Amino acid sequence: MASHGNDAARATFESKVPSFYYRPTFSDCQLLREQWIRAKYERQEFVHPEKQEPYSAGYREGLLWKRGRDNGQFLSRKFVLTEREGALKYFNRNDAKDPKAIMKIEHLNATFQPAKIGHPHGLQVTYLKDNSTRNIFIYHEDGKEIVDWFNALRAARFHYLQVAFPGASDADLVPKLSRNYLKEGYMEKTGPKQTEGFRKRWFTMDDRRLMYFKDPLDAFARGEVFIGSKESGYTVLEGLPPSTQGHHWLHGITIVTPDRKFLFTCETESDQREWVEAFRKVVDRPMLPQEYAVEAHFKHKP
């Protein structure tokens, strides 16, 4: 760095970074930042493209530790990513013929969640099953391996989207390869009649899907709420209707949809402020044509 300067070093060591490769920012987890530095300077993957084969070949298989849906134990499972089939699959046994699950690249997302999973290399993969979100939680002891998996998933998404949207530029597609959640944390909620007591749930805001779980590591959400735009009749209000009872936390939020109102409470005022800001960002954004289709087919469990 001292002899070449930052710009010259970047021109050399980042000369062949694939469009799909995730470039971490200061807010990303330590693993992503460390592996980016190691890939760039130590392994020089972006000077020698042949070193990119682990995540650019269109096929990858290997063993990953996966959290069991019911018992919470992490067990070694074989995973296979195949761009040709447009799917990520995993198998309960190495010699099994049929996969336990097939996750279509079209609906797949991956995001690092070390704190939630309890491992510095923890990766949360989500996909749609019967139009509901399914979570799986995986890790690998080797940091390079799990980051290679992450970038292989992004590569598969990139090549799928290039076919699905042939006129789109790389700059249009790259933001769609993977996404971090807009906000996560605990709130209380009540049911559709708003007469039963409020219950504490873990909430995840994933683009326009607000999902709630009994436990942060549950495989399936207890319910999902679609949050559209203000033009479509969605609004976010601070506070609760005056007659509301049964909540333990004081800082309320009301989300008004065309069908009903959803009532939530937060433990602190700062939590309330952050959630309201996250919701308003979504509501203030006009809906895309494909999001109207999602809204029409959306199911939520009350």
For each residue, the residues with C-beta under 8 A, 3 or more apart:
1: 4 5 6 9
2:
3:
4: 1 8 9 12
5: 1 8 9
6: 1 9 10
7: 10 11
8: 4 5 11 12
9: 1 4 5 6 12 13
10: 6 7 13 14
11: 7 8 14 15
12: 4 8 9 15 47
13: 9 10 40 41 44 46 47
14: 10 11 17 40 46
15: 11 12 46 47
16: 46 47 49 52
17: 14 21 23 46
18: 21 52 56 155
19: 158 170 173 174
20: 151 154 155 157 158 174 177
21: 17 18 46 52 55 151 154
22: 32 36 150 151 154 177 178
23: 17 36
24: 28 32 33 36
25: 28
26: 33
27:
28: 24 25 32 33 112
29: 32 33 112 114 120
30: 33 34 114 120
31: 34 35 112 114 120 121 143 146 147
32: 22 24 28 29 35 36 112 147 150
33: 24 26 28 29 30 36 37
34: 30 31 37 38 143
35: 31 32 38 39 143 144 147
36: 22 23 24 32 33 39 40
37: 33 34 40 41 42
38: 34 35 41 42 43 144
39: 35 36 42 43 45 46 147
40: 13 14 36 37 43 44 45 46
41: 13 37 38 44
42: 37 38 39
43: 38 39 40 51
44: 13 40 41 47 48 51
45: 39 40 48 51 52
46: 13 14 15 16 17 21 39 40 49 52
47: 12 13 15 16 44
48: 44 45 51
49: 16 46 52 56
50: 53
51: 43 44 45 48
52: 16 18 21 45 46 49 55 56
53: 50 56 57
54: 57 60 148 152
55: 21 52 60 148 149 151 152 154 155
56: 18 49 52 53 152 155
57: 53 54 60
58: 82 83 84 155 156 159
59: 80 81 82 83 84
60: 54 55 57 79 80 81 148 149 152
61: 78 79 80 81
62: 78 79 140 145 149
63: 76 77 78 79 94
64: 76 77 79 90 138 139 140 146 149
65: 74 75 76 77 138 139 140 141
66: 74 75 76 77 79 90 136 137 138
67: 72 73 74 117 136 137 138 217
68: 71 72 73 74 75
69: 219
70:
71: 68
72: 67 68 217
73: 67 68
74: 65 66 67 68 139
75: 65 66 68
76: 63 64 65 66
77: 63 64 65 66 90 91 92 100
78: 61 62 63 90 91 93 94 96
79: 60 61 62 63 64 66 88 89 90 91 138 149
80: 59 60 61 88 89 90 91 99
81: 59 60 61 87 88 89 149 152 153 156
82: 58 59 85 86 87 89
83: 58 59 86 105 155 156 159 160
84: 58 59
85: 82
86: 82 83 104 105 106 156 160
87: 81 82 102 103 104 105
88: 79 80 81 102 103 105 108 125 127 153 156
89: 79 80 81 82 99 101 102 103
90: 64 66 77 78 79 80 99 100 101 136
91: 77 78 79 80 94 96 98 99 100
92: 77 96 100
93: 78 96
94: 63 78 91
95:
96: 78 91 92 93 99 100
97:
98: 91
99: 80 89 90 91 96 102
100: 77 90 91 92 96
101: 89 90 134 136
102: 87 88 89 99
103: 87 88 89 107 108 125 127
104: 86 87 107 108 127 128
105: 83 86 87 88 108 153 156 157 160
106: 86 160 164
107: 103 104 127 128
108: 88 103 104 105 125 126 127 153 157
109: 125 126 127 178 179 206
110: 123 124 125 126 150 153 154 178
111: 123 124 178 179 180 181
112: 28 29 31 32 122 123 124 150
113: 116 117 122 123 124 137
114: 29 30 31 117 118 119 120 121 122
115: 118
116: 113 122 124 137 184 216 217
117: 67 113 114 122 123 124 137 139 217
118: 114 115 122
119: 114 122 139
120: 29 30 31 114 143
121: 31 114 139 140 141 142 143 146
122: 112 113 114 116 117 118 119 137 138 139
123: 110 111 112 113 117 137 138 139 146 149 150
124: 110 111 112 113 116 117 135 136 137
125: 88 103 108 109 110 135 136 137 138 153
126: 108 109 110 133 134 135 136 206
127: 88 103 104 107 108 109 133 134
128: 104 107 131 132 133 134
129: 132 133 134
130:
131: 128 297 298 299
132: 128 129 220 221 224 299
133: 126 127 128 129 206 209 211 220 221 224
134: 101 126 127 128 129 219 220
135: 124 125 126 217 218 219 220
136: 66 67 90 101 124 125 126 219
137: 66 67 113 116 117 122 123 124 125 217
138: 64 65 66 67 79 122 123 125 146
139: 64 65 74 117 119 121 122 123 146
140: 62 64 65 121 143 145 146 149
141: 65 121 145
142: 121 145 146
143: 31 34 35 120 121 140 146 147
144: 35 38 147 148
145: 62 140 141 142 148 149
146: 31 64 121 123 138 139 140 142 143 149 150
147: 31 32 35 39 143 144 150 151
148: 54 55 60 144 145 151 152
149: 55 60 62 64 79 81 123 140 145 146 152 153
150: 22 32 110 112 123 146 147 153 154 178
151: 20 21 22 55 147 148 154 155
152: 54 55 56 60 81 148 149 155 156
153: 81 88 105 108 110 125 149 150 156 157 178
154: 20 21 22 55 110 150 151 157 158 177 178
155: 18 20 55 56 58 83 151 152 158 159
156: 58 81 83 86 88 105 152 153 159 160
157: 20 105 108 153 154 160 161 176 177 178
158: 19 20 154 155 161 162 173 174 177
159: 58 83 155 156 162 163
160: 83 86 105 106 156 157 163 164
161: 157 158 164 165 168 173 176 177
162: 158 159 165 166 168 173
163: 159 160 166
164: 106 160 161
165: 161 162 168 172 173
166: 162 163
167:
168: 161 162 165 172 173
169: 172 173
170: 19 173 174
171: 174
172: 165 168 169 175 176
173: 19 158 161 162 165 168 169 170 176 177
174: 19 20 158 170 171 177
175: 172 179
176: 157 161 172 173 179
177: 20 22 154 157 158 161 173 174
178: 22 109 110 111 150 153 154 157
179: 109 111 175 176 206 207
180: 111
181: 111 184 204 205 206
182: 205 206 207 278 281 282
183: 203 204 205 274 275 278
184: 116 181 202 203 204 205 216
185: 202 203 271 274 275
186: 200 201 202 203 267
187: 200 201 203 249 253 264 265 266 271 275
188: 198 199 200 201 247 248 249 264 265 266
189: 198 199 201 212 262 263 264
190: 194 195 196 197 198 199 244 246 247 263
191: 194 195 196 302
192: 260 302
193: 196
194: 190 191 241 244 261 263
195: 190 191
196: 190 191 193 246
197: 190 246 247
198: 188 189 190 246 247 248 249 263 265
199: 188 189 190
200: 186 187 188
201: 186 187 188 189 212 213 214 222
202: 184 185 186 212 213 214 215 216 218
203: 183 184 185 186 187 210 211 212 213 264
204: 181 183 184 210 211 212 213 221
205: 181 182 183 184 209 210 278 279 282
206: 109 126 133 179 181 182 209 210 211
207: 179 182 282
208: 226 227 228 282 287 291 294
209: 133 205 206 224 225 226 227
210: 203 204 205 206 224 225 226 227 255 279
211: 133 203 204 206 221 223 224 225
212: 189 201 202 203 204 221 222 223 224 225
213: 201 202 203 204 216 218 221 222
214: 201 202 218 222
215: 202 218
216: 116 184 202 213
217: 67 72 116 117 135 137
218: 135 202 213 214 215 221 222
219: 69 134 135 136
220: 132 133 134 135
221: 132 133 204 211 212 213 218 224 301
222: 201 212 213 214 218 301
223: 211 212 300 301 302
224: 132 133 209 210 211 212 221 298 299 300 301
225: 209 210 211 212 255 257 262 300
226: 208 209 210 257 294 295 298 300
227: 208 209 210 234 255 257 279 282 283
228: 208 232 233 234 257 258 283 287 291 295
229: 232 234 282 283 284 285 286 287
230: 233 234 235 283 284
231: 286 287
232: 228 229 258 287 295
233: 228 230 256 257 258
234: 227 228 229 230 255 256 257 258 283
235: 230 255 256 283
236: 253 254 255 256 276 279 280 283
237: 253 254 255 256
238: 252 253 254 272 276
239: 252 253 254
240: 244 247 252 253 254 263 265
241: 194 244 254 261 263
242:
243:
244: 190 194 240 241 247 252 263
245:
246: 190 196 197 198
247: 188 190 197 198 240 244 250 252 263 265
248: 188 198 265
249: 187 188 198 265 266 267
250: 247 265
251: 265 266 267 268 269 271 272
252: 238 239 240 244 247 263 264 265 266 272
253: 187 236 237 238 239 240 263 264 265 266 272 275 276 279
254: 236 237 238 239 240 241 261 262 263 264
255: 210 225 227 234 235 236 237 261 262 264 279
256: 233 234 235 236 237 261
257: 225 226 227 228 233 234 260 261 262
258: 228 232 233 234
259:
260: 192 257
261: 194 241 254 255 256 257
262: 189 225 254 255 257
263: 189 190 194 198 240 241 244 247 252 253 254
264: 187 188 189 203 252 253 254 255 275
265: 187 188 198 240 247 248 249 250 251 252 253
266: 187 188 249 251 252 253 269 271 272 275
267: 186 249 251 271
268: 251 271 272
269: 251 266 272 273
270: 273 274
271: 185 187 251 266 267 268 274 275
272: 238 251 252 253 266 268 269 275 276
273: 269 270 276 277
274: 183 185 270 271 277 278
275: 183 185 187 253 264 266 271 272 278 279
276: 236 238 253 272 273 279 280
277: 273 274 280 281
278: 182 183 205 274 275 281 282
279: 205 210 227 236 253 255 275 276 282 283
280: 236 276 277 283 284
281: 182 277 278 284 285
282: 182 205 207 208 227 229 278 279 285
283: 227 228 229 230 234 235 236 279 280
284: 229 230 280 281
285: 229 281 282
286: 229 231
287: 208 228 229 231 232 291 292 295
288: 291 292
289: 292 293
290: 293 294
291: 208 228 287 288 294 295
292: 287 288 289 295 296
293: 289 290 296 297
294: 208 226 290 291 297 298
295: 226 228 232 287 291 292 298
296: 292 293
297: 131 293 294
298: 131 224 226 294 295
299: 131 132 224
300: 223 224 225 226
301: 221 222 223 224
302: 191 192 223
